[in-house]
Each structure stands twice: as C-alpha cells, then as structure tokens.
Amino acid sequence: MNVPFVDLKIQYSSIKEEIREAINRVFEDGIFVGGKYIQQFEKDFAALHGVKHCIGVGNGTNAIFIILKTLGIGAGDEVIIPAHNWISASEMTTLTGAQPVFIDSDPRTFTINVSKIEADITKRTKAILPVHLYGQPSHLHELQSICRKFNLYLIEDCAQSILAEENGKHVGTFGNAAAFSFYPSKNLGAYGDGGAILTSDDNLAKKIRAYANHGMVEKNVHAMEGVNSRLDSLQAAMLSVKLKYTQSWNEKRIQHANLYSSLLRDVASVNTPYVRESVKHVFHLYVIRTEKRDALQKYLSSKGIQTSIHYPLALPFLEPYQSDNHSQENFPIAYRDQQQILSLPLYPELTDEQIIFVCDSIKEFFH
Ligand SMILES: *Cc1c(COP(=O)(O)O)cnc(C)c1O
C-alpha cells in the first residue's frame, strides 16, 4: 500500500464540475483582477467568521507583511513570535525593519508558551504574533490579556488553522487582524497562491485594502505607497466553491486524527498530539513526537509511507538568525521538538485502511 503525504488530485476530482464551471464563468466574464468574484469571496469569508472585513491578498506571507505595515510597525519595534514556526512571521517582521523576538514553545502544544512572553516584553514591543501551528489555536485568551495589559497589537497567523476554535470562537477573530494562506495544501487551498486578511477595525481595513493595491484609495488616488498583493478572480471563484466544503473537510481531518491517536495510544515511544480541552484543533498536520524520529521516518518510507518534518530547525537556529547567537538553552522545548517531530499523512480523502496501515507499520518498527 502507498500512502502519500498529501494528495490534492482526489479532492479536485470530487469537485471537478463545480471548479470547471467557476473557471468558465471567470473567463466568459473577462474579469481577472478585482470585481465580483473577489467581492463575493471576501463577503462570504468575512461572514463565515462573523468579522466585518475580509481583504483578499496575494498569499499568506504578504498578508502578515501588510498587517504589520498598516499597524505602523517598523524600525525600532519588536514583534513577539513563536520560535517553532514557519519563517513567514519572522521574515516579514524583519522586512518591515522591526526585530523578531522568539519565544519557546509550550511543552505540550507546539504553540507559543504564553508564560514565557512577559519577561521578553520591552518598551519596543509592539505586537504579539501567535501562530496556530498544525491547526491548534494558541492560548488566545491569555494572549488577549497580555496584549491588553501591555497595550500590544495581537496579530493571528491562521495559515494552518482555518475555522479552528477556542471556546467556540473561530481563530482570526481574537486580535486586531489575522492572516490566512490559501497555499494549495492548506485546509482551504487555492489552485495556486492566495491569502486573506480579516479584521473588524474599519480604519485598519481601509488602510489594508489600499496598501495591498499600491496605496490607492480610489482610481489614481494614492494615499500612500503600498504593494501589489491581490487575490485574483480565478482563485477567488474557485475558493468560493471550496469554502462550502471546508468545514466538512476539517471534520474528516479531525476524524482521521482521532483514529491515529486511538491506534497509537499504546505505543509507549510515541507521543500523539495533545489537544487542549477548550479548543477545536483542525489538524492541518498530524504531528507525533518520538526519540527515534529519523529511523522511524526511514522505516515508513521503505513501506511506501511518506512523512514530513514541520520544521527541521526552529527559527532561532536558521541561517538568517545565526548572528543573534541564539542557544539551545534558551529554546529547550523548540530544540527538543525539532529533533522529535514527525508529520504523518493527513488529508480529508485519506482512508481508514491507510491510517491503519501507517499505525501498524509504526507498531512494527517499535517491536
Ligand atoms: C503557509 C504558511 C504561511 C504562508 O503562507 P503562503 O501563502 O505560502 O505565503 C504563513 N504561516 C504559516 C504558519 C504557514 O503555514
């Protein structure tokens, strides 16, 4: 049996007719940038979250940059970011001229350790940028109270966590603004690049919309310099089709994760994902921890099971941040996790037989 890490073709074939129709409509109308398809998607995406504004942008990384810039973050400022993370948040912080400040992970959840944040807040700190890694919300209520106490912006990176919840409330609705990515393999994936920003702040929404489109507030009126970062009509029309299924695809992911966790429960050498009681984890990734990670990965590969590592090095240990002299002792959990994490195949169309095969293979390896 072959178990690919992810397979985007199965999902496409299940909605092929609708996607083809959406593509045809866009081409027949000849509206490729701006216009009704993007407006419809933005309206639906905002409504689904109960947030006032959605602005489609070119990708999730741009979404983070645009939020930081329009909140006025730049040289001399610091932004608090989880150490165990994809690079977008830190590289975009640097691009604004501000300094990323890395915080170690929570020992159980892979997300930012909120108890470590206050000690690193300085007069320069402007924002906290939690990342709901793998699909599990960061400790959002605690983060909100830290932000209130120190007068900081809260910017959510929801690239891996669309429609995840804390206490019944969707991620992306807790802070000043939130960034989403529609990279093809994300829980809501486009057929190419795409991203969006959510905010309920009218003023900020206006700035974001202008900044993402050359600073234009109306045709040829540039209130500021900006960038060109737009979600195009074709992606928007296809995303509108997929948006209807996102919730049910998330439920499939959760079912698969539950099956994995129950089958792996008795494997002493494997730590299955810890899910906090107050959250809905949407399992963009199913990540286990084991001290025999590299050997296990090799064994699974020999059985036709593709796995991956998200991510092999925590941000403080990446080349661009070497000059800051970060040490393992400052990030003990992120350092442990980068050596032990393994992402198992997970996508809505995965079958129970495949999951059972993966778990049987893991058990064989440890016997
Ligand atoms: C995918 C991802 C991004 C960036 O999204 P792109 O659309 O690829 O730019 C940002 N943050 C996290 C945590 C991601 O997983």
The ligand as an ORCA input file, in Angstrom:
! r2SCAN-3c Opt
* xyz 0 1
  C       1.676     28.504      4.803
  C       2.031     29.380      5.933
  C       2.274     30.763      5.778
  C       2.461     31.434      4.474
  O       1.568     31.259      3.521
  P       1.911     31.477      1.968
  O       0.547     31.641      1.395
  O       2.622     30.268      1.482
  O       2.733     32.720      1.847
  C       2.476     31.529      6.901
  N       2.486     30.980      8.130
  C       2.289     29.666      8.317
  C       2.284     29.129      9.710
  C       2.069     28.825      7.236
  O       1.890     27.515      7.443
*
